[in-house]
């Protein structure tokens, strides 16, 4: 069974309020040497045994369902084809 | 500058409604050989140049801010220490 991981992150020029919120909370944990925090989505897609072209299919899924191309980038990695 | 990636995913026994929604939409894209879809968080933490113990600090951040230990697991990976 092939597992594909799609990581979807906001483009660097886009403000990330979630990341800013975490960054702002770090001093309370005693963590003071963090420059930035960015938060995105990690999507794990498990394909059937007989699936073919899993990378192309994942690109279709990412393009049309998982990422908003205006503000997000995505990266695809295959684990255990 | 060290970048640490924290991947937070729901535990396997926990229902993932977001993942189920994506799985249900795949046939409309012509994708029919996907067994499951799981969606979680990818958190990229950039540390300052002089930061030390980045893995331990990331574990503190993940434990206390990023993951709910009751329903989520997290994995830490360091990129370019």
Backbone of each chain as nested JSON, in Angstrom:
{
  "chains": [
    {"id": "A", "residues": [
      {"number": 1, "name": "UNK", "atoms": {"N": [0.851, -1.186, 0.0], "CA": [0.0, 0.0, 0.0], "C": [0.892, 1.243, 0.0]}},
      {"number": 2, "name": "UNK", "atoms": {"N": [0.717, 2.09, -1.026], "CA": [1.541, 3.295, -1.113], "C": [0.891, 4.401, -0.302]}},
      {"number": 3, "name": "UNK", "atoms": {"N": [1.748, 5.074, 0.483], "CA": [1.239, 6.247, 1.22], "C": [1.901, 7.489, 0.673]}},
      {"number": 4, "name": "UNK", "atoms": {"N": [1.076, 8.473, 0.338], "CA": [1.589, 9.745, -0.164], "C": [1.271, 10.813, 0.869]}},
      {"number": 5, "name": "UNK", "atoms": {"N": [2.267, 11.663, 1.154], "CA": [2.053, 12.766, 2.088], "C": [2.058, 14.067, 1.303]}},
      {"number": 6, "name": "UNK", "atoms": {"N": [1.007, 14.842, 1.472], "CA": [0.925, 16.161, 0.842], "C": [1.022, 17.203, 1.955]}},
      {"number": 7, "name": "UNK", "atoms": {"N": [2.053, 18.017, 1.891], "CA": [2.213, 19.105, 2.86], "C": [1.777, 20.416, 2.209]}},
      {"number": 8, "name": "UNK", "atoms": {"N": [0.796, 21.045, 2.829], "CA": [0.245, 22.3, 2.278], "C": [0.601, 23.427, 3.235]}},
      {"number": 9, "name": "UNK", "atoms": {"N": [1.348, 24.419, 2.741], "CA": [1.754, 25.538, 3.587], "C": [1.355, 26.856, 2.92]}},
      {"number": 10, "name": "UNK", "atoms": {"N": [1.073, 27.873, 3.755], "CA": [0.808, 29.199, 3.214], "C": [2.065, 29.723, 2.511]}},
      {"number": 11, "name": "UNK", "atoms": {"N": [1.893, 30.477, 1.428], "CA": [3.054, 31.093, 0.775], "C": [3.727, 32.037, 1.764]}},
      {"number": 12, "name": "UNK", "atoms": {"N": [5.031, 32.236, 1.621], "CA": [5.782, 32.964, 2.657], "C": [5.308, 34.404, 2.8]}},
      {"number": 13, "name": "UNK", "atoms": {"N": [4.779, 34.988, 1.716], "CA": [4.361, 36.403, 1.821], "C": [2.983, 36.552, 2.49]}},
      {"number": 14, "name": "UNK", "atoms": {"N": [2.318, 35.432, 2.765], "CA": [0.982, 35.495, 3.356], "C": [1.085, 35.476, 4.885]}},
      {"number": 15, "name": "UNK", "atoms": {"N": [0.386, 36.386, 5.562], "CA": [0.391, 36.413, 7.026], "C": [-0.228, 35.124, 7.569]}},
      {"number": 16, "name": "UNK", "atoms": {"N": [0.402, 34.545, 8.624], "CA": [-0.102, 33.295, 9.215], "C": [-0.536, 33.573, 10.659]}},
      {"number": 17, "name": "UNK", "atoms": {"N": [-1.798, 33.943, 10.885], "CA": [-2.246, 34.309, 12.235], "C": [-2.095, 33.185, 13.247]}},
      {"number": 18, "name": "UNK", "atoms": {"N": [-2.314, 31.935, 12.812], "CA": [-2.148, 30.8, 13.744], "C": [-0.692, 30.717, 14.203]}},
      {"number": 19, "name": "UNK", "atoms": {"N": [0.192, 30.825, 13.246], "CA": [1.62, 30.769, 13.569], "C": [2.025, 31.92, 14.483]}},
      {"number": 20, "name": "UNK", "atoms": {"N": [1.499, 33.104, 14.222], "CA": [1.807, 34.275, 15.065], "C": [1.3, 34.051, 16.497]}},
      {"number": 21, "name": "UNK", "atoms": {"N": [0.129, 33.424, 16.606], "CA": [-0.44, 33.169, 17.946], "C": [0.474, 32.223, 18.731]}},
      {"number": 22, "name": "UNK", "atoms": {"N": [0.952, 31.172, 18.065], "CA": [1.85, 30.227, 18.751], "C": [3.151, 30.94, 19.113]}},
      {"number": 23, "name": "UNK", "atoms": {"N": [3.68, 31.723, 18.175], "CA": [4.929, 32.457, 18.431], "C": [4.796, 33.348, 19.655]}},
      {"number": 24, "name": "UNK", "atoms": {"N": [3.633, 33.996, 19.761], "CA": [3.397, 34.902, 20.887], "C": [3.295, 34.187, 22.224]}},
      {"number": 25, "name": "UNK", "atoms": {"N": [2.94, 32.901, 22.186], "CA": [2.751, 32.152, 23.445], "C": [4.051, 31.5, 23.929]}},
      {"number": 26, "name": "UNK", "atoms": {"N": [5.061, 31.448, 23.091], "CA": [6.274, 30.688, 23.44], "C": [7.006, 31.213, 24.665]}},
      {"number": 27, "name": "UNK", "atoms": {"N": [7.117, 32.546, 24.852], "CA": [7.836, 33.015, 26.052], "C": [7.257, 32.437, 27.343]}},
      {"number": 28, "name": "UNK", "atoms": {"N": [5.953, 32.224, 27.364], "CA": [5.343, 31.659, 28.585], "C": [5.83, 30.236, 28.844]}},
      {"number": 29, "name": "UNK", "atoms": {"N": [6.322, 29.571, 27.791], "CA": [6.865, 28.211, 27.991], "C": [8.365, 28.27, 28.258]}},
      {"number": 30, "name": "UNK", "atoms": {"N": [8.906, 29.498, 28.297], "CA": [10.346, 29.628, 28.519], "C": [11.15, 29.471, 27.251]}},
      {"number": 31, "name": "UNK", "atoms": {"N": [10.466, 29.502, 26.091], "CA": [11.171, 29.365, 24.82], "C": [11.317, 30.761, 24.226]}},
      {"number": 32, "name": "UNK", "atoms": {"N": [12.573, 31.214, 24.066], "CA": [12.743, 32.615, 23.649], "C": [13.56, 32.759, 22.369]}},
      {"number": 33, "name": "UNK", "atoms": {"N": [14.073, 31.645, 21.798], "CA": [14.951, 31.821, 20.631], "C": [14.345, 31.25, 19.344]}},
      {"number": 34, "name": "UNK", "atoms": {"N": [13.029, 31.515, 19.203], "CA": [12.347, 31.092, 17.968], "C": [12.099, 32.32, 17.103]}},
      {"number": 35, "name": "UNK", "atoms": {"N": [12.48, 32.239, 15.836], "CA": [12.327, 33.384, 14.935], "C": [10.921, 33.416, 14.33]}},
      {"number": 36, "name": "UNK", "atoms": {"N": [10.411, 32.238, 13.927], "CA": [9.068, 32.244, 13.318], "C": [8.419, 30.869, 13.453]}},
      {"number": 37, "name": "UNK", "atoms": {"N": [7.09, 30.866, 13.369], "CA": [6.304, 29.63, 13.405], "C": [5.299, 29.707, 12.252]}},
      {"number": 38, "name": "UNK", "atoms": {"N": [5.269, 28.684, 11.418], "CA": [4.298, 28.633, 10.313], "C": [3.511, 27.332, 10.448]}},
      {"number": 39, "name": "UNK", "atoms": {"N": [2.2, 27.426, 10.277], "CA": [1.359, 26.236, 10.465], "C": [0.603, 25.933, 9.177]}},
      {"number": 40, "name": "UNK", "atoms": {"N": [0.643, 24.645, 8.764], "CA": [-0.074, 24.252, 7.55], "C": [-0.732, 22.903, 7.758]}},
      {"number": 41, "name": "UNK", "atoms": {"N": [-1.064, 22.248, 6.647], "CA": [-1.763, 20.953, 6.696], "C": [-0.822, 19.841, 6.257]}},
      {"number": 42, "name": "UNK", "atoms": {"N": [-0.969, 18.695, 6.937], "CA": [-0.28, 17.477, 6.494], "C": [-1.375, 16.474, 6.156]}},
      {"number": 43, "name": "UNK", "atoms": {"N": [-1.406, 16.018, 4.896], "CA": [-2.453, 15.096, 4.453], "C": [-1.798, 13.781, 4.068]}},
      {"number": 44, "name": "UNK", "atoms": {"N": [-2.236, 12.712, 4.714], "CA": [-1.707, 11.377, 4.412], "C": [-2.749, 10.619, 3.589]}},
      {"number": 45, "name": "UNK", "atoms": {"N": [-2.372, 10.248, 2.374], "CA": [-3.279, 9.534, 1.464], "C": [-2.768, 8.101, 1.299]}},
      {"number": 46, "name": "UNK", "atoms": {"N": [-3.589, 7.125, 1.708], "CA": [-3.221, 5.707, 1.535], "C": [-3.916, 5.195, 0.273]}},
      {"number": 47, "name": "UNK", "atoms": {"N": [-3.089, 4.701, -0.672], "CA": [-3.663, 4.157, -1.911], "C": [-3.814, 2.635, -1.774]}},
      {"number": 48, "name": "UNK", "atoms": {"N": [-4.743, 2.071, -2.563], "CA": [-4.919, 0.611, -2.595], "C": [-3.643, -0.042, -3.14]}},
      {"number": 49, "name": "UNK", "atoms": {"N": [-3.547, -1.384, -2.928], "CA": [-2.379, -2.146, -3.396], "C": [-2.147, -1.93, -4.897]}},
      {"number": 50, "name": "UNK", "atoms": {"N": [-3.242, -2.026, -5.668], "CA": [-3.085, -2.044, -7.138], "C": [-3.086, -0.651, -7.755]}},
      {"number": 51, "name": "UNK", "atoms": {"N": [-3.047, 0.395, -6.914], "CA": [-3.11, 1.76, -7.452], "C": [-1.868, 2.061, -8.295]}},
      {"number": 52, "name": "UNK", "atoms": {"N": [-2.095, 2.776, -9.409], "CA": [-0.95, 3.21, -10.243], "C": [-0.977, 4.745, -10.36]}},
      {"number": 53, "name": "UNK", "atoms": {"N": [0.176, 5.305, -10.819], "CA": [0.289, 6.765, -10.967], "C": [-0.103, 7.501, -9.697]}},
      {"number": 54, "name": "UNK", "atoms": {"N": [0.339, 7.006, -8.536], "CA": [-0.107, 7.613, -7.281], "C": [0.359, 9.067, -7.172]}},
      {"number": 55, "name": "UNK", "atoms": {"N": [1.527, 9.371, -7.741], "CA": [2.004, 10.762, -7.628], "C": [1.124, 11.699, -8.455]}},
      {"number": 56, "name": "UNK", "atoms": {"N": [0.79, 11.284, -9.683], "CA": [-0.065, 12.133, -10.525], "C": [-1.454, 12.299, -9.875]}},
      {"number": 57, "name": "UNK", "atoms": {"N": [-1.978, 11.18, -9.365], "CA": [-3.311, 11.277, -8.732], "C": [-3.251, 12.205, -7.515]}},
      {"number": 58, "name": "UNK", "atoms": {"N": [-2.143, 12.115, -6.763], "CA": [-2.018, 12.974, -5.571], "C": [-1.956, 14.443, -5.971]}},
      {"number": 59, "name": "UNK", "atoms": {"N": [-1.289, 14.688, -7.123], "CA": [-1.173, 16.083, -7.592], "C": [-2.562, 16.626, -7.953]}},
      {"number": 60, "name": "UNK", "atoms": {"N": [-3.386, 15.771, -8.574], "CA": [-4.766, 16.176, -8.915], "C": [-5.536, 16.484, -7.624]}},
      {"number": 61, "name": "UNK", "atoms": {"N": [-5.425, 15.611, -6.641], "CA": [-6.134, 15.794, -5.365], "C": [-5.661, 17.091, -4.693]}},
      {"number": 62, "name": "UNK", "atoms": {"N": [-4.361, 17.3, -4.663], "CA": [-3.81, 18.497, -3.998], "C": [-4.254, 19.761, -4.726]}},
      {"number": 63, "name": "UNK", "atoms": {"N": [-4.142, 19.732, -6.053], "CA": [-4.504, 20.896, -6.863], "C": [-5.962, 21.284, -6.692]}},
      {"number": 64, "name": "UNK", "atoms": {"N": [-6.846, 20.273, -6.693], "CA": [-8.276, 20.575, -6.759], "C": [-8.988, 20.55, -5.414]}},
      {"number": 65, "name": "UNK", "atoms": {"N": [-8.372, 19.887, -4.402], "CA": [-9.122, 19.757, -3.139], "C": [-8.353, 20.298, -1.933]}},
      {"number": 66, "name": "UNK", "atoms": {"N": [-7.049, 20.085, -1.911], "CA": [-6.308, 20.317, -0.66], "C": [-5.682, 21.703, -0.56]}},
      {"number": 67, "name": "UNK", "atoms": {"N": [-5.248, 22.271, -1.692], "CA": [-4.522, 23.548, -1.61], "C": [-5.239, 24.634, -2.408]}},
      {"number": 68, "name": "UNK", "atoms": {"N": [-5.179, 25.851, -1.862], "CA": [-5.69, 27.012, -2.609], "C": [-4.479, 27.642, -3.282]}},
      {"number": 69, "name": "UNK", "atoms": {"N": [-4.365, 27.467, -4.622], "CA": [-3.135, 27.903, -5.302], "C": [-2.849, 29.404, -5.182]}},
      {"number": 70, "name": "UNK", "atoms": {"N": [-3.846, 30.192, -4.819], "CA": [-3.613, 31.642, -4.709], "C": [-2.742, 31.94, -3.486]}},
      {"number": 71, "name": "UNK", "atoms": {"N": [-2.969, 31.245, -2.394], "CA": [-2.252, 31.583, -1.153], "C": [-1.411, 30.439, -0.598]}},
      {"number": 72, "name": "UNK", "atoms": {"N": [-1.502, 29.248, -1.191], "CA": [-0.787, 28.1, -0.627], "C": [0.104, 27.412, -1.661]}},
      {"number": 73, "name": "UNK", "atoms": {"N": [1.177, 26.802, -1.14], "CA": [2.013, 25.896, -1.938], "C": [1.827, 24.49, -1.37]}},
      {"number": 74, "name": "UNK", "atoms": {"N": [2.107, 23.467, -2.182], "CA": [2.08, 22.114, -1.614], "C": [3.285, 21.318, -2.113]}},
      {"number": 75, "name": "UNK", "atoms": {"N": [3.676, 20.339, -1.295], "CA": [4.773, 19.436, -1.668], "C": [4.282, 18.012, -1.465]}},
      {"number": 76, "name": "UNK", "atoms": {"N": [4.684, 17.136, -2.408], "CA": [4.215, 15.749, -2.394], "C": [5.4, 14.826, -2.1]}},
      {"number": 77, "name": "UNK", "atoms": {"N": [5.263, 13.911, -1.167], "CA": [6.329, 12.906, -0.958], "C": [5.672, 11.538, -0.827]}},
      {"number": 78, "name": "UNK", "atoms": {"N": [6.362, 10.537, -1.412], "CA": [5.804, 9.176, -1.434], "C": [6.542, 8.339, -0.391]}},
      {"number": 79, "name": "UNK", "atoms": {"N": [5.798, 7.641, 0.45], "CA": [6.407, 6.793, 1.471], "C": [6.066, 5.338, 1.159]}},
      {"number": 80, "name": "UNK", "atoms": {"N": [7.139, 4.466, 0.953], "CA": [6.877, 3.037, 0.799], "C": [5.99, 2.737, -0.386]}},
      {"number": 81, "name": "UNK", "atoms": {"N": [6.486, 3.047, -1.623], "CA": [5.668, 2.727, -2.827], "C": [5.61, 1.21, -3.011]}}
    ]},
    {"id": "B", "residues": [
      {"number": 1, "name": "UNK", "atoms": {"N": [20.409, 28.79, 10.622], "CA": [19.105, 28.794, 11.305], "C": [18.513, 27.388, 11.226]}},
      {"number": 2, "name": "UNK", "atoms": {"N": [18.222, 26.799, 12.361], "CA": [17.667, 25.447, 12.37], "C": [16.158, 25.519, 12.206]}},
      {"number": 3, "name": "UNK", "atoms": {"N": [15.658, 24.635, 11.318], "CA": [14.196, 24.567, 11.155], "C": [13.749, 23.202, 11.647]}},
      {"number": 4, "name": "UNK", "atoms": {"N": [12.754, 23.229, 12.529], "CA": [12.194, 21.981, 13.046], "C": [10.768, 21.858, 12.528]}},
      {"number": 5, "name": "UNK", "atoms": {"N": [10.421, 20.65, 12.05], "CA": [9.059, 20.412, 11.581], "C": [8.376, 19.478, 12.577]}},
      {"number": 6, "name": "UNK", "atoms": {"N": [7.218, 19.916, 13.062], "CA": [6.41, 19.082, 13.961], "C": [5.158, 18.662, 13.198]}},
      {"number": 7, "name": "UNK", "atoms": {"N": [5.005, 17.37, 12.999], "CA": [3.804, 16.849, 12.323], "C": [2.859, 16.294, 13.392]}},
      {"number": 8, "name": "UNK", "atoms": {"N": [1.666, 16.859, 13.431], "CA": [0.667, 16.45, 14.431], "C": [-0.474, 15.749, 13.7]}},
      {"number": 9, "name": "UNK", "atoms": {"N": [-0.721, 14.478, 14.058], "CA": [-1.79, 13.73, 13.4], "C": [-2.717, 13.13, 14.463]}},
      {"number": 10, "name": "UNK", "atoms": {"N": [-3.991, 12.975, 14.104], "CA": [-4.925, 12.299, 14.994], "C": [-4.474, 10.844, 15.184]}},
      {"number": 11, "name": "UNK", "atoms": {"N": [-4.688, 10.298, 16.386], "CA": [-4.382, 8.884, 16.593], "C": [-5.262, 8.051, 15.668]}},
      {"number": 12, "name": "UNK", "atoms": {"N": [-4.776, 6.871, 15.277], "CA": [-5.452, 6.105, 14.22], "C": [-6.866, 5.692, 14.634]}},
      {"number": 13, "name": "UNK", "atoms": {"N": [-7.098, 5.527, 15.942], "CA": [-8.432, 5.069, 16.365], "C": [-9.45, 6.218, 16.411]}},
      {"number": 14, "name": "UNK", "atoms": {"N": [-8.974, 7.446, 16.193], "CA": [-9.862, 8.614, 16.26], "C": [-10.455, 8.896, 14.881]}},
      {"number": 15, "name": "UNK", "atoms": {"N": [-11.763, 9.091, 14.805], "CA": [-12.42, 9.409, 13.526], "C": [-11.907, 10.759, 13.018]}},
      {"number": 16, "name": "UNK", "atoms": {"N": [-11.638, 10.842, 11.691], "CA": [-11.121, 12.079, 11.1], "C": [-12.154, 12.61, 10.101]}},
      {"number": 17, "name": "UNK", "atoms": {"N": [-13.106, 13.443, 10.531], "CA": [-14.173, 13.899, 9.637], "C": [-13.654, 14.656, 8.411]}},
      {"number": 18, "name": "UNK", "atoms": {"N": [-12.576, 15.448, 8.603], "CA": [-12.012, 16.172, 7.454], "C": [-11.503, 15.185, 6.409]}},
      {"number": 19, "name": "UNK", "atoms": {"N": [-10.795, 14.189, 6.877], "CA": [-10.261, 13.182, 5.965], "C": [-11.374, 12.428, 5.267]}},
      {"number": 20, "name": "UNK", "atoms": {"N": [-12.435, 12.104, 6.008], "CA": [-13.581, 11.39, 5.415], "C": [-14.24, 12.26, 4.337]}},
      {"number": 21, "name": "UNK", "atoms": {"N": [-14.303, 13.559, 4.581], "CA": [-14.929, 14.462, 3.599], "C": [-14.114, 14.466, 2.31]}},
      {"number": 22, "name": "UNK", "atoms": {"N": [-12.798, 14.54, 2.431], "CA": [-11.949, 14.528, 1.232], "C": [-12.093, 13.177, 0.521]}},
      {"number": 23, "name": "UNK", "atoms": {"N": [-12.076, 12.092, 1.302], "CA": [-12.201, 10.755, 0.711], "C": [-13.494, 10.64, -0.097]}},
      {"number": 24, "name": "UNK", "atoms": {"N": [-14.56, 11.209, 0.458], "CA": [-15.855, 11.134, -0.211], "C": [-15.917, 11.936, -1.499]}},
      {"number": 25, "name": "UNK", "atoms": {"N": [-15.041, 12.953, -1.615], "CA": [-15.073, 13.814, -2.809], "C": [-14.194, 13.277, -3.938]}},
      {"number": 26, "name": "UNK", "atoms": {"N": [-13.337, 12.332, -3.645], "CA": [-12.361, 11.886, -4.645], "C": [-12.987, 11.297, -5.915]}},
      {"number": 27, "name": "UNK", "atoms": {"N": [-14.061, 10.49, -5.813], "CA": [-14.623, 9.936, -7.058], "C": [-14.989, 11.023, -8.077]}},
      {"number": 28, "name": "UNK", "atoms": {"N": [-15.402, 12.184, -7.585], "CA": [-15.754, 13.27, -8.528], "C": [-14.519, 13.76, -9.284]}},
      {"number": 29, "name": "UNK", "atoms": {"N": [-13.324, 13.501, -8.743], "CA": [-12.105, 13.892, -9.463], "C": [-11.6, 12.732, -10.322]}},
      {"number": 30, "name": "UNK", "atoms": {"N": [-12.346, 11.638, -10.327], "CA": [-11.9, 10.471, -11.089], "C": [-10.877, 9.635, -10.353]}},
      {"number": 31, "name": "UNK", "atoms": {"N": [-10.717, 9.881, -9.05], "CA": [-9.748, 9.104, -8.265], "C": [-10.542, 8.046, -7.488]}},
      {"number": 32, "name": "UNK", "atoms": {"N": [-10.254, 6.773, -7.762], "CA": [-11.104, 5.73, -7.162], "C": [-10.318, 4.699, -6.363]}},
      {"number": 33, "name": "UNK", "atoms": {"N": [-8.978, 4.798, -6.351], "CA": [-8.228, 3.734, -5.664], "C": [-7.493, 4.244, -4.425]}},
      {"number": 34, "name": "UNK", "atoms": {"N": [-8.204, 5.099, -3.663], "CA": [-7.642, 5.586, -2.394], "C": [-8.353, 4.878, -1.251]}},
      {"number": 35, "name": "UNK", "atoms": {"N": [-7.579, 4.315, -0.337], "CA": [-8.167, 3.571, 0.791], "C": [-8.547, 4.518, 1.934]}},
      {"number": 36, "name": "UNK", "atoms": {"N": [-7.669, 5.505, 2.237], "CA": [-8.006, 6.421, 3.342], "C": [-7.272, 7.752, 3.181]}},
      {"number": 37, "name": "UNK", "atoms": {"N": [-7.818, 8.785, 3.828], "CA": [-7.205, 10.111, 3.845], "C": [-7.218, 10.587, 5.295]}},
      {"number": 38, "name": "UNK", "atoms": {"N": [-6.058, 11.001, 5.807], "CA": [-5.978, 11.53, 7.176], "C": [-5.352, 12.925, 7.088]}},
      {"number": 39, "name": "UNK", "atoms": {"N": [-5.951, 13.875, 7.804], "CA": [-5.463, 15.249, 7.727], "C": [-5.002, 15.709, 9.105]}},
      {"number": 40, "name": "UNK", "atoms": {"N": [-3.8, 16.317, 9.15], "CA": [-3.281, 16.824, 10.422], "C": [-2.596, 18.155, 10.215]}},
      {"number": 41, "name": "UNK", "atoms": {"N": [-1.751, 18.536, 11.176], "CA": [-1.065, 19.834, 11.128], "C": [0.416, 19.622, 10.848]}},
      {"number": 42, "name": "UNK", "atoms": {"N": [0.97, 20.545, 10.038], "CA": [2.423, 20.602, 9.852], "C": [2.873, 21.954, 10.384]}},
      {"number": 43, "name": "UNK", "atoms": {"N": [3.76, 21.94, 11.378], "CA": [4.213, 23.183, 12.008], "C": [5.709, 23.329, 11.759]}},
      {"number": 44, "name": "UNK", "atoms": {"N": [6.08, 24.431, 11.119], "CA": [7.492, 24.701, 10.841], "C": [7.983, 25.762, 11.831]}},
      {"number": 45, "name": "UNK", "atoms": {"N": [8.966, 25.401, 12.634], "CA": [9.51, 26.305, 13.652], "C": [10.935, 26.681, 13.247]}},
      {"number": 46, "name": "UNK", "atoms": {"N": [11.161, 27.983, 13.005], "CA": [12.513, 28.454, 12.667], "C": [13.156, 28.99, 13.951]}},
      {"number": 47, "name": "UNK", "atoms": {"N": [14.313, 28.411, 14.309], "CA": [15.03, 28.873, 15.501], "C": [16.097, 29.887, 15.092]}},
      {"number": 48, "name": "UNK", "atoms": {"N": [16.472, 30.762, 16.036], "CA": [17.556, 31.724, 15.798], "C": [18.868, 30.961, 15.591]}},
      {"number": 49, "name": "UNK", "atoms": {"N": [19.871, 31.694, 15.048], "CA": [21.181, 31.098, 14.776], "C": [21.768, 30.444, 16.035]}},
      {"number": 50, "name": "UNK", "atoms": {"N": [21.696, 31.183, 17.166], "CA": [22.404, 30.727, 18.371], "C": [21.581, 29.786, 19.239]}},
      {"number": 51, "name": "UNK", "atoms": {"N": [20.423, 29.357, 18.715], "CA": [19.537, 28.515, 19.543], "C": [20.206, 27.168, 19.819]}},
      {"number": 52, "name": "UNK", "atoms": {"N": [20.031, 26.669, 21.061], "CA": [20.548, 25.333, 21.389], "C": [19.38, 24.439, 21.857]}},
      {"number": 53, "name": "UNK", "atoms": {"N": [19.628, 23.115, 21.914], "CA": [18.599, 22.156, 22.329], "C": [17.294, 22.344, 21.557]}},
      {"number": 54, "name": "UNK", "atoms": {"N": [17.4, 22.541, 20.237], "CA": [16.188, 22.841, 19.473], "C": [15.201, 21.675, 19.531]}},
      {"number": 55, "name": "UNK", "atoms": {"N": [15.727, 20.441, 19.602], "CA": [14.779, 19.308, 19.615], "C": [13.997, 19.27, 20.929]}},
      {"number": 56, "name": "UNK", "atoms": {"N": [14.711, 19.485, 22.048], "CA": [14.026, 19.486, 23.355], "C": [13.009, 20.627, 23.419]}},
      {"number": 57, "name": "UNK", "atoms": {"N": [13.435, 21.809, 22.936], "CA": [12.503, 22.951, 22.98], "C": [11.282, 22.668, 22.107]}},
      {"number": 58, "name": "UNK", "atoms": {"N": [11.508, 22.02, 20.955], "CA": [10.372, 21.711, 20.06], "C": [9.423, 20.717, 20.721]}},
      {"number": 59, "name": "UNK", "atoms": {"N": [10.009, 19.78, 21.492], "CA": [9.164, 18.794, 22.192], "C": [8.284, 19.501, 23.233]}},
      {"number": 60, "name": "UNK", "atoms": {"N": [8.844, 20.489, 23.926], "CA": [8.071, 21.263, 24.909], "C": [6.931, 22.0, 24.189]}},
      {"number": 61, "name": "UNK", "atoms": {"N": [7.254, 22.632, 23.078], "CA": [6.244, 23.378, 22.313], "C": [5.145, 22.43, 21.829]}},
      {"number": 62, "name": "UNK", "atoms": {"N": [5.547, 21.292, 21.29], "CA": [4.565, 20.335, 20.759], "C": [3.68, 19.793, 21.881]}},
      {"number": 63, "name": "UNK", "atoms": {"N": [4.333, 19.413, 22.988], "CA": [3.596, 18.842, 24.12], "C": [2.57, 19.801, 24.682]}},
      {"number": 64, "name": "UNK", "atoms": {"N": [2.978, 21.084, 24.817], "CA": [2.127, 22.024, 25.561], "C": [1.251, 22.918, 24.692]}},
      {"number": 65, "name": "UNK", "atoms": {"N": [1.61, 23.041, 23.387], "CA": [0.841, 24.002, 22.566], "C": [0.235, 23.361, 21.32]}},
      {"number": 66, "name": "UNK", "atoms": {"N": [0.981, 22.457, 20.698], "CA": [0.583, 22.046, 19.346], "C": [-0.277, 20.781, 19.312]}},
      {"number": 67, "name": "UNK", "atoms": {"N": [-0.031, 19.855, 20.251], "CA": [-0.752, 18.582, 20.164], "C": [-1.588, 18.341, 21.422]}},
      {"number": 68, "name": "UNK", "atoms": {"N": [-2.756, 17.731, 21.227], "CA": [-3.584, 17.294, 22.358], "C": [-3.247, 15.822, 22.591]}},
      {"number": 69, "name": "UNK", "atoms": {"N": [-2.495, 15.515, 23.646], "CA": [-1.987, 14.142, 23.817], "C": [-3.087, 13.09, 23.942]}},
      {"number": 70, "name": "UNK", "atoms": {"N": [-4.316, 13.513, 24.243], "CA": [-5.399, 12.527, 24.38], "C": [-5.763, 11.951, 23.019]}},
      {"number": 71, "name": "UNK", "atoms": {"N": [-5.802, 12.784, 21.983], "CA": [-6.279, 12.314, 20.675], "C": [-5.246, 12.434, 19.566]}},
      {"number": 72, "name": "UNK", "atoms": {"N": [-4.083, 13.053, 19.853], "CA": [-3.112, 13.271, 18.781], "C": [-1.74, 12.722, 19.132]}},
      {"number": 73, "name": "UNK", "atoms": {"N": [-0.985, 12.341, 18.092], "CA": [0.43, 12.014, 18.198], "C": [1.205, 13.099, 17.445]}},
      {"number": 74, "name": "UNK", "atoms": {"N": [2.475, 13.261, 17.798], "CA": [3.286, 14.189, 16.988], "C": [4.659, 13.582, 16.722]}},
      {"number": 75, "name": "UNK", "atoms": {"N": [5.261, 14.034, 15.62], "CA": [6.609, 13.595, 15.258], "C": [7.437, 14.842, 14.962]}},
      {"number": 76, "name": "UNK", "atoms": {"N": [8.691, 14.798, 15.417], "CA": [9.573, 15.963, 15.27], "C": [10.698, 15.611, 14.295]}},
      {"number": 77, "name": "UNK", "atoms": {"N": [10.961, 16.478, 13.328], "CA": [12.124, 16.254, 12.448], "C": [12.863, 17.58, 12.296]}},
      {"number": 78, "name": "UNK", "atoms": {"N": [14.206, 17.479, 12.276], "CA": [15.038, 18.672, 12.198], "C": [15.579, 18.803, 10.778]}},
      {"number": 79, "name": "UNK", "atoms": {"N": [15.429, 19.983, 10.185], "CA": [15.934, 20.227, 8.83], "C": [17.072, 21.244, 8.93]}},
      {"number": 80, "name": "UNK", "atoms": {"N": [18.315, 20.844, 8.421], "CA": [19.397, 21.824, 8.359], "C": [19.743, 22.399, 9.714]}},
      {"number": 81, "name": "UNK", "atoms": {"N": [20.273, 21.543, 10.617], "CA": [20.661, 22.046, 11.959], "C": [21.875, 22.967, 11.838]}}
    ]}
  ]
}
